[in-house]
């Protein structure tokens, strides 16, 4: 049995000043919908604002509410890199995401067959 490729979107651009995080969410959802790959998206640094602030404060912020749920529905991982060394699960407007530490991000990266950075 062949395993699906694992695609990791690593997003570190600020969604308040760049369209790149919203575009990453849109692309990740499109790949996840295809069903031929396991898709994960991790928001790091200023990009975590996409998970913690109102979408209207973001450039193309409607992409987050529209597309992130489909990643979770396809068994993908939505994560936020936290500075502290603990992990937890949080929700923003019904979108569940996992708070991960650097070690967990390293493990997620090692499992990925493709890495896209935004």
N, C-alpha and C positions, 0 to 999 in steps of 0.2 A: 504494500500500500504506500503510495507516494504522499508525502506530507506537503501541505500548502506552503508557499513562500511566506515569510513573515516580513511585513513592511513596517518600519518605524519612522514616524514623522517626528522630528525633534524641532520644536518651535521655541526660539528665544528672542524674536523680534517683539517690540512693544505694539500691541494692537491699538493703542491710542494714537500712534504716530505712523503706523505702517499697515498696508493692506495684506502683508505676507501671512500673518497668523490666520486671518479669515480665509485666505486662499488655501492654506494648508488644511484647514478643517473641511473645506469644500472638496478638495482633491482626495483627502483621506476617506471621506464618506463615499465618494464615487468609486474608489477602489474596493472599499468594503462591500458595497452593493453588488459588485461584480461577483463576489463569492469565491474567487479563485486565490485569494490571499488572506492571511490574518493581518489585520491592520491595528496598529497601536499609535497613539499620539501622546507625546509628552510635552507639556508646557514648562519652560524653564525661565527663571529670572523675571524680567518685565512681562513676558508672555503670560504668566500666571494671572494677570489682570483679566484675561479673557474668561477665566473661571470664577472670578470673585467680584466683578463689577457689572454694572448695568450695560447691556449690549449697545444701547444707543450712545454710550460714551466711546465706543470703539469704531474704527473705520471698518465698514462693511460688517458691523456687529451682528446683523441678522443671520449671517452664515453660522455663527456659533450655535444659536438656538435651533436653527433649521437642520444643521448637519451633524453635530456631535451626537445626538441621540441615535442616529442610524449606525454610528460606529459601535456604540454599546450594544445595540440590538443584534449586531452581527458577531457578537462575542469578542469584540475588540476591547482594548484597554485605553481608557482616557486617564492620563496621569498628570500630576503636577510635581515637579521637583521641589522639595522643601529643603531649607537650609539645615534644619535640625535633623537629628538622626533617628527619628521615629516615623512610622508610616501609619496612615489612617485612611478612612474613606470619608469623603465629604460630598455634599450635594449643593449644586447651584441651580436654582430654578428647575429642579427635577432631573438635572443631569448629574449622574453619579460619576465621581472621579476619585482616583486613588492618589493619595499623597505618598510620594516615594522619596527615598534618600539616594545618595550618590551610588551606593552599592547596588541597590535595586535597579537603578537606571543602567548601570554597567551590565547587569545580568540581562536586562531587557535588550540592550544593544547587542550583546553577544549572540542572542537568539535570532536577531534580525538578519534576513538575507539581503535586504535593501534598507538603506538609511537615507532619508531625505531631510535636509536641514532648511528651515525657514527662519 
